[in-house]
Amino acid sequence: MNQTINAIQNPGWTPTSWQQRVALQQPQYEDAAELAEAITELAHLPPLVTSWEVLALKQTLAEAQEGKRFLLQGGDCAESFADCTSPIISNRLKVLLQMSLVLVHGLKQPVLRVGRFAGQYAKPRSTDTETRGGVTLPSFRGDVINGPAFTAEARRPDPQRLIRAHAHSALTMNFVRALIDGGFADLHHPEYWDLAWVEHSPLAAEYRRMVAGIGDSLRFMETLAGPIAGFTRVDFFTSHEALLLHYEQAITRQVPRHRGWFNLSTHFPWIGMRTAALDGAHVEYFRGIRNPIAVKVGPSVTPAQLMPLIDALNPEDEPGRLTLIHRMGHAQIATALPPLLETVKREGRRVLWVADPMHGNTESTSNGFKTRRFDNIRSELDHAFDIHAAAGTHLGGVHLELTGEDVTECMGGARDLSEVDLQRAYKSMVDPRLNYEQSLELAMLIVRKSQKG
C-alpha cells in the first residue's frame, strides 16, 4: 500500500532511481561487488533515527517558517572517526546549548537545535584528484569514503567505511541522547555546559550574567507554580549533507503506519550547492523522501533556477518540508539574495529561509591556511537580516560550522585572532570552524541585531 501511495505522489521514484541520473561528487569504487556487499550489510543495520522524530522536526520547522521558532544548526565541517570521543561530542553539544540559551533569552522565542553531526562524514571537493611532488591520488572526500593520509592505500575509496560511518554515527547519537535524557541540558544546571579552556574569555562574564538572570527567573516561577516541565531537557535533532548517495539509499526505509519512505540516517538531510542540479541524482533522491530537507543556495542561483527546484522538492507546498540555506558571501549577498526572496514571496511558496554566513567567506592566507574572517561572517549575517526585513520575508535561522575545541581557524572575534594565530591550533580536516568564543559572540550579535530590527 505504501509503495502504491508513494508511486502516485512521486512518479517513477524509488530509493535507487537516482542511479539513472548524473551523480556528482561520488567516489569511484574499484570493486562493484565489494560496494554491493557493503550496501546490503548497511541496509540490514538498524536505522539511526525514527520516523516520528523526523515528523516532529518537520512540525517544528513549520513553526519556524511562521516566525514562531528560530533554527540554530551547527557543528563540524566534516566529522572524523577519530573525533568520536566523549569530550569532543559533549563540547560540541555544550556550544550549541550555550548559543541556544543566548538566543532564547534574547529573541524571546523557542530555539530549534539541530546538530551538524552524527553523519557529517562526506565532503564535496573541487577536484577528483590531488597532486603532491609529482604523485597524483584521489582527493580526500571524508572518512566515510577514504582517509586523509596522502598514500595510495589511504586514498582508495573503501566500501567498508560505509559500515564504520554508520557505527560512529550511532555511537555519537547514543551519547547525545544519553546526555540530554540524563539532564545535561537542564536549565537548572547550565554549569554543566562550561568549557574549561574559556574560563578567561572576554565573553564569559556577560554570558554568566545572562545565565544568572535566567536562573533567578526560573526559581521565581517555580516558587509560584512549582516545578515546571520542559526545563530539564531539550529536543535535539541531527543533520548532515546527504552527499554519498549509496549510503543514504541503504538507510532509506519504509515504516509501519506511515506512508512513503524516510531517510533514517538523519532527521534533516540537505543538498549542497555543488549537487543541486534540477536533473541531477541528488534532487532525484531527495524528492522521494518524507524528511524535512534543505538546499544550499549560492550567489549564482537565479529565480528561474530556484523555482523549478522548489517545485520538484516540495510540489505540495507542505509546511516544514523545505528549507533554503543561502550562502552568498558578504560581498555578494546584497545583489544575489533580494531577487530570490522577491520571487519566492510573490509565488507564495512556503519555505524556511536560513543564513549560512560561513561558506561564502572562505579564503586562503599567505601562509597556506584556509580561513574565514569573523568580520566578514558578521557582515553577511547583518546584511541577511536587513535584506529580509526590506523584502518583508523572515530570516528563520542560521547554519554554522563550529566546534567546542580550542581551535584557531577563523580570524578575528573575541580574541582578535590573526593570521599568525592560525598556526597555534588549526585542526580542521577541511573547512575552518568558529571556536567557542566566536560562536557565542555570533549568538550575541544575532540577538542584538534582531532587537535593533
QUIDAJO-V771746 format. One record per residue. N is the residue number from 1. RES is the residue in three letters. PSI is psi as a letter, one per 40 degrees, with the letter a starting at -180 (none if undefined). Layout:
N&RES&PSI ; N&RES&PSI
This chain:
1&MET&d ; 2&ASN&d ; 3&GLN&d ; 4&THR&d ; 5&ILE&d ; 6&ASN&d ; 7&ALA&d ; 8&ILE&d ; 9&GLN&d ; 10&ASN&g ; 11&PRO&h ; 12&GLY&e ; 13&TRP&h ; 14&THR&i ; 15&PRO&e ; 16&THR&e ; 17&SER&e ; 18&TRP&d ; 19&GLN&e ; 20&GLN&e ; 21&ARG&i ; 22&VAL&h ; 23&ALA&h ; 24&LEU&i ; 25&GLN&f ; 26&GLN&i ; 27&PRO&i ; 28&GLN&g ; 29&TYR&h ; 30&GLU&d ; 31&ASP&h ; 32&ALA&d ; 33&ALA&d ; 34&GLU&d ; 35&LEU&d ; 36&ALA&d ; 37&GLU&d ; 38&ALA&d ; 39&ILE&d ; 40&THR&d ; 41&GLU&d ; 42&LEU&d ; 43&ALA&e ; 44&HIS&e ; 45&LEU&i ; 46&PRO&i ; 47&PRO&i ; 48&LEU&d ; 49&VAL&i ; 50&THR&i ; 51&SER&d ; 52&TRP&d ; 53&GLU&d ; 54&VAL&d ; 55&LEU&d ; 56&ALA&d ; 57&LEU&d ; 58&LYS&d ; 59&GLN&d ; 60&THR&d ; 61&LEU&d ; 62&ALA&d ; 63&GLU&d ; 64&ALA&d ; 65&GLN&d ; 66&GLU&e ; 67&GLY&e ; 68&LYS&e ; 69&ARG&i ; 70&PHE&h ; 71&LEU&h ; 72&LEU&h ; 73&GLN&h ; 74&GLY&i ; 75&GLY&a ; 76&ASP&i ; 77&CYS&d ; 78&ALA&h ; 79&GLU&i ; 80&SER&i ; 81&PHE&d ; 82&ALA&d ; 83&ASP&e ; 84&CYS&g ; 85&THR&i ; 86&SER&d ; 87&PRO&d ; 88&ILE&d ; 89&ILE&d ; 90&SER&d ; 91&ASN&d ; 92&ARG&d ; 93&LEU&d ; 94&LYS&d ; 95&VAL&d ; 96&LEU&d ; 97&LEU&d ; 98&GLN&d ; 99&MET&d ; 100&SER&d ; 101&LEU&d ; 102&VAL&d ; 103&LEU&d ; 104&VAL&d ; 105&HIS&d ; 106&GLY&d ; 107&LEU&e ; 108&LYS&f ; 109&GLN&i ; 110&PRO&i ; 111&VAL&h ; 112&LEU&h ; 113&ARG&h ; 114&VAL&h ; 115&GLY&h ; 116&ARG&g ; 117&PHE&a ; 118&ALA&f ; 119&GLY&e ; 120&GLN&g ; 121&TYR&e ; 122&ALA&i ; 123&LYS&h ; 124&PRO&i ; 125&ARG&i ; 126&SER&d ; 127&THR&i ; 128&ASP&d ; 129&THR&i ; 130&GLU&h ; 131&THR&h ; 132&ARG&h ; 133&GLY&f ; 134&GLY&e ; 135&VAL&h ; 136&THR&h ; 137&LEU&i ; 138&PRO&i ; 139&SER&i ; 140&PHE&h ; 141&ARG&e ; 142&GLY&i ; 143&ASP&d ; 144&VAL&e ; 145&ILE&d ; 146&ASN&a ; 147&GLY&i ; 148&PRO&d ; 149&ALA&i ; 150&PHE&g ; 151&THR&i ; 152&ALA&d ; 153&GLU&d ; 154&ALA&d ; 155&ARG&e ; 156&ARG&h ; 157&PRO&h ; 158&ASP&h ; 159&PRO&d ; 160&GLN&e ; 161&ARG&d ; 162&LEU&d ; 163&ILE&d ; 164&ARG&d ; 165&ALA&d ; 166&HIS&d ; 167&ALA&d ; 168&HIS&d ; 169&SER&d ; 170&ALA&d ; 171&LEU&d ; 172&THR&d ; 173&MET&d ; 174&ASN&d ; 175&PHE&d ; 176&VAL&d ; 177&ARG&d ; 178&ALA&d ; 179&LEU&d ; 180&ILE&d ; 181&ASP&d ; 182&GLY&e ; 183&GLY&e ; 184&PHE&d ; 185&ALA&e ; 186&ASP&h ; 187&LEU&e ; 188&HIS&e ; 189&HIS&f ; 190&PRO&e ; 191&GLU&e ; 192&TYR&d ; 193&TRP&e ; 194&ASP&i ; 195&LEU&h ; 196&ALA&d ; 197&TRP&e ; 198&VAL&f ; 199&GLU&d ; 200&HIS&f ; 201&SER&i ; 202&PRO&d ; 203&LEU&e ; 204&ALA&d ; 205&ALA&d ; 206&GLU&d ; 207&TYR&d ; 208&ARG&d ; 209&ARG&d ; 210&MET&d ; 211&VAL&d ; 212&ALA&d ; 213&GLY&d ; 214&ILE&d ; 215&GLY&d ; 216&ASP&d ; 217&SER&d ; 218&LEU&d ; 219&ARG&d ; 220&PHE&d ; 221&MET&d ; 222&GLU&d ; 223&THR&d ; 224&LEU&d ; 225&ALA&e ; 226&GLY&i ; 227&PRO&h ; 228&ILE&h ; 229&ALA&i ; 230&GLY&e ; 231&PHE&e ; 232&THR&e ; 233&ARG&i ; 234&VAL&i ; 235&ASP&h ; 236&PHE&h ; 237&PHE&i ; 238&THR&i ; 239&SER&i ; 240&HIS&i ; 241&GLU&h ; 242&ALA&g ; 243&LEU&d ; 244&LEU&h ; 245&LEU&d ; 246&HIS&d ; 247&TYR&d ; 248&GLU&d ; 249&GLN&d ; 250&ALA&d ; 251&ILE&f ; 252&THR&h ; 253&ARG&i ; 254&GLN&i ; 255&VAL&i ; 256&PRO&i ; 257&ARG&e ; 258&HIS&h ; 259&ARG&i ; 260&GLY&a ; 261&TRP&i ; 262&PHE&h ; 263&ASN&h ; 264&LEU&f ; 265&SER&e ; 266&THR&i ; 267&HIS&d ; 268&PHE&g ; 269&PRO&i ; 270&TRP&i ; 271&ILE&h ; 272&GLY&i ; 273&MET&d ; 274&ARG&e ; 275&THR&f ; 276&ALA&f ; 277&ALA&h ; 278&LEU&d ; 279&ASP&e ; 280&GLY&i ; 281&ALA&d ; 282&HIS&d ; 283&VAL&d ; 284&GLU&d ; 285&TYR&d ; 286&PHE&d ; 287&ARG&e ; 288&GLY&e ; 289&ILE&i ; 290&ARG&e ; 291&ASN&i ; 292&PRO&i ; 293&ILE&i ; 294&ALA&i ; 295&VAL&h ; 296&LYS&h ; 297&VAL&h ; 298&GLY&i ; 299&PRO&e ; 300&SER&e ; 301&VAL&h ; 302&THR&i ; 303&PRO&d ; 304&ALA&d ; 305&GLN&d ; 306&LEU&d ; 307&MET&d ; 308&PRO&d ; 309&LEU&d ; 310&ILE&d ; 311&ASP&d ; 312&ALA&d ; 313&LEU&d ; 314&ASN&g ; 315&PRO&d ; 316&GLU&e ; 317&ASP&f ; 318&GLU&h ; 319&PRO&h ; 320&GLY&e ; 321&ARG&d ; 322&LEU&h ; 323&THR&h ; 324&LEU&h ; 325&ILE&h ; 326&HIS&h ; 327&ARG&g ; 328&MET&d ; 329&GLY&i ; 330&HIS&d ; 331&ALA&e ; 332&GLN&e ; 333&ILE&d ; 334&ALA&d ; 335&THR&d ; 336&ALA&d ; 337&LEU&d ; 338&PRO&d ; 339&PRO&d ; 340&LEU&d ; 341&LEU&d ; 342&GLU&d ; 343&THR&d ; 344&VAL&d ; 345&LYS&d ; 346&ARG&d ; 347&GLU&e ; 348&GLY&f ; 349&ARG&i ; 350&ARG&h ; 351&VAL&i ; 352&LEU&h ; 353&TRP&h ; 354&VAL&i ; 355&ALA&h ; 356&ASP&g ; 357&PRO&e ; 358&MET&d ; 359&HIS&d ; 360&GLY&e ; 361&ASN&f ; 362&THR&h ; 363&GLU&i ; 364&SER&h ; 365&THR&i ; 366&SER&d ; 367&ASN&e ; 368&GLY&e ; 369&PHE&h ; 370&LYS&h ; 371&THR&i ; 372&ARG&i ; 373&ARG&h ; 374&PHE&d ; 375&ASP&d ; 376&ASN&d ; 377&ILE&d ; 378&ARG&d ; 379&SER&d ; 380&GLU&d ; 381&LEU&d ; 382&ASP&d ; 383&HIS&d ; 384&ALA&d ; 385&PHE&d ; 386&ASP&d ; 387&ILE&d ; 388&HIS&d ; 389&ALA&d ; 390&ALA&d ; 391&ALA&e ; 392&GLY&f ; 393&THR&i ; 394&HIS&h ; 395&LEU&h ; 396&GLY&e ; 397&GLY&i ; 398&VAL&i ; 399&HIS&h ; 400&LEU&i ; 401&GLU&h ; 402&LEU&i ; 403&THR&i ; 404&GLY&e ; 405&GLU&i ; 406&ASP&g ; 407&VAL&i ; 408&THR&g ; 409&GLU&d ; 410&CYS&h ; 411&MET&i ; 412&GLY&a ; 413&GLY&a ; 414&ALA&d ; 415&ARG&e ; 416&ASP&f ; 417&LEU&h ; 418&SER&i ; 419&GLU&d ; 420&VAL&d ; 421&ASP&d ; 422&LEU&d ; 423&GLN&e ; 424&ARG&d ; 425&ALA&g ; 426&TYR&h ; 427&LYS&e ; 428&SER&i ; 429&MET&d ; 430&VAL&c ; 431&ASP&i ; 432&PRO&i ; 433&ARG&i ; 434&LEU&h ; 435&ASN&a ; 436&TYR&d ; 437&GLU&d ; 438&GLN&d ; 439&SER&d ; 440&LEU&d ; 441&GLU&d ; 442&LEU&d ; 443&ALA&d ; 444&MET&d ; 445&LEU&d ; 446&ILE&d ; 447&VAL&d ; 448&ARG&d ; 449&LYS&d ; 450&SER&d ; 451&GLN&d ; 452&LYS&d ; 453&GLY&none
